[in-house]
Amino acid sequence: MSSAPLAPAARSSILGPGALRLFLAFLVMVHHSTPLPFGKFAVFAFFILSGYWIPKAYREKYVRDVSPANILSFYAIRYWRLLPMFVVCTALALGVFYVHGHGTPPPGWPPLSLSFVIRQFMLPMLNLVGGTVLPPTWSLDVEMQFYLLVPVLMISPIFRWACAAFPFAVLAISAWHPLRETFFTYSLFFVIGMAIYLNNWHPPRWMVWASLVLTLVMAGLKLAVFADVYQNWDGLMAIAFAPIIAWNVRTRGRHDKLLGDLSYSLYLFQWMPVFWMRQTLGFYQGHVTDLHDLPQLFLTWITAFAGALALLFAVDVPSEKLRYRVASLFLHRPAALPLD
């Protein structure tokens, strides 16, 4: 097999970036609904993808001419990308878990109050104020904090070198003192994505295949040995997976935009049917999903995909169309040019 770098030209394939993001969102749902513990790996891979796509979009689509106005436009448009689906899913979760008669929250959740409701929408400070009703939203905090830092990190090579060194300081600190879930805690993965973009890295074919084999081997070891032993195994798996990401971001899949957008709505919405399944099966009383639960498990996944599709067309598509129109006015760019 040739060791030449993969061609940068995009190839039409179902295995494009949108399909990869949807697969990662599905892994998160599997993590929440079965004993297969690969949710953190999927989220870390999402962070690497953001480390690639957001600086690329910032430099090539949002801020060609660096100015305070353009940077503020970047912040507003990126926040807009996350906010509508986040607000709708959080409101649905509040209704399901607190208002609906069958949505009794698990033990330890605080009672419904005005201050609790307000805290649910405090993106990007959810992890700092605590008590989120929709657990998957913790990673949106981290993503949004990265967006806020991108203009600083992209100013000069000095800042980028500092960014590259910072994760190792974080790892050293966290070895003695646990850190809250912020961008700084997971900065290593964003730095890897930035390095892929800034160095225009095209991994050779042998490395992509080796990455796939190594990731699968590490997944098997996690199931067999390290599930409860080595807490950083998911991070090592994501690092091993990085060459696949570097190859994937330069492909173009069929219906790429649709699949990528669906991954976001699935990532947020899946918690609600999964939570209902957990309650029904007695998860909070110690039951572990097994083969006898497959019919209910598949029904839960189908419901999650159906709800995510409904939200995609009811919330995300109209919001994106409006976001593109606003971006075309403020950034002086064609409304049809993708933002992500």
Secondary structure by P-SEA (a helix, b strand, c coil): ccccccccccccccccaaaaaaaaaaaaaaaaccccccaaaaaaaaaaaaaccaaaaaaccccccccaaaaaaaaaaaaaaccaaaaaaaaaaaaacccccccccccccccccaaaaaaaacccccccccccccccaaaaaaaaaaaaacccccccaaaaaaaaaaaaaaaaaaacccccccccccaaaaaaaaaaaaacccccaaaaaaaaaaaaaaaaaaaccccccccaaaaaaaaaaaaaaaaaaaccccaaaaaaaaaaaaacaaaaaaaaaaaaacccccccccccaaaaaaaaaaaaaaaaaaaaaaccaaaaaaaaaaaaaaaccccccccc
